[in-house]
Amino acid sequence: MTTTDQPLPDDGTQPSAAPGEGAAELAGDDVSREHALRAGLTEYELEDDDLALLEGGDEDDDDGGPSAPLPVLAVVGRPNVGKSTLVNRILGRREAVVEDKPGVTRDRVSYPAEWAGRRFTLVDTGGWEVDVAGIEARVAEQAEVAISLADAVMFVVDATVGPTATDEKVVRLLRKAGKPVVLCANKVDGPRVEADATELWSLGLGEPHPVSALHGRGTGDLLDAAMAALPTTSEHGVAMPEGGPRRVALVGRPNVGKSSLLNKLAGAERVVVDPTAGTTRDPVDELISLRGRPWWFVDTAGIRRRVHQTSGADFYASLRTQAAIEKAEVAVVLVDASVKMTEQDTRVIQQVVDSGRALVIAYNKWDLMDEDRRPFLEREIEQDLVQVQWAPRVNISARTGWHADRLVPALERSLASWDTRVPTGKLNAFLGELVAAHPHPLRGGKQPRILFATQASTRPPRFVIFASGFLEAGYRRFIERRLRETFGFEGTPIEISVRVREKRRR
């Protein structure tokens, strides 16, 4: 036959097909086709997990989260007294970025926490200082906002230093706020230091609770006191909508405008913004209503060139960013349109794809582009994003909010594709027509045959193809391209795996 050595249809010149041409032609008895193909698999050697895949469906869990607002406990104090270390101790895991120098935490960062059967929201803050300027002033402002939005405050003081002038100013701030306060005397690593903690009675906030956040000493008694101070019903917590909002991670290399975009969407100075690259260290969550629908937006630390080349706070910030991507459902990758796309930008996009998350690419600072420059930039973008042409792209200005309203439709399209399931009958009808028109080329005198296909899961869509032989990577990419043309899948990665099965020996 003359078709035995036809080239793989993966050379950029796709077989002529209008987008969506197969969708209208997949009529017919898809269910009967599915049953017939499924029955034909009985002639092949199938493993236990094959049978489980064929018999079971996908059970995508959608944790809606608590419907009632949780009480909010804010942890405040001057820089380097161990607030983030205490937060990690309360959470029971290393969540907040910690380094042995002041000023590591800059934003107010919320974490769900639990103690003695009670759930609450724990808020870590940057160090509060008086008469500071620049980024330190904005960090102090965020700490003050955290106090105003808390139901109770845990005031952390370094017991080895004793009460300072800054501590006394924080006390005045707390008294003005009128919130219940639990005084934590930190760095009490042994009985000898407990005597130092008694000096903190002079602050007038009641009994100081001696603890060692680093070693866990005394944190149980401290939390018992915090639970007594926290009200059962929050006045400041955010009620979670039914079903839970979708989670969006804002990612990109340092200084591309992630924090500026979050502040613009939130309509407030929610996170610290500074020209210095690497301002954000901890992922910052914010519940924002856009077009009448709630969204969890997560601002993240900038992803640097190589994680292993970073150290200290930047190293742990990079790890937190990866965790934030994996906890999100869709990621918005911000790219600076004013400079040429870098290898770093490409690596960030690939990190999102490898994590299996839905994707939107936002070109920031587009409003600064000269009109004559834009057509050339469009061509550059097409070349730069050739591997992710399926991702929706929006051109925005994070600073002014220009075209930020286009972000939500792009997010909705990507998430809808991420959730899409193709019925098994329709999928096999599609593959039947595809293989008939463009069969896999002969290799070594044999031609692999596609026996059956099913969608194993969504979020992201994952397809499993049972075949009589190995399907080459180019042919799998061709199948993916045609899946997108026929069923959409805009804004989501697609995973296609092949299971080669042989006929049973008689």
Beta strands, then each sheet from edge to edge (+ up, - down):
strand 1: 72-76
strand 2: 109-115
strand 3: 118-124
strand 4: 152-158
strand 5: 181-186
strand 6: 208-210
strand 7: 246-251
strand 8: 284-290
strand 9: 293-299
strand 10: 330-336
strand 11: 358-364
strand 12: 393-395
strand 13: 450-457
strand 14: 462-467
strand 15: 495-500
sheet 1: 2+ 3- 1- 4- 5- 6-
sheet 2: 8+ 9- 7- 10- 11- 12-
sheet 3: 13+ 14- 15-
end
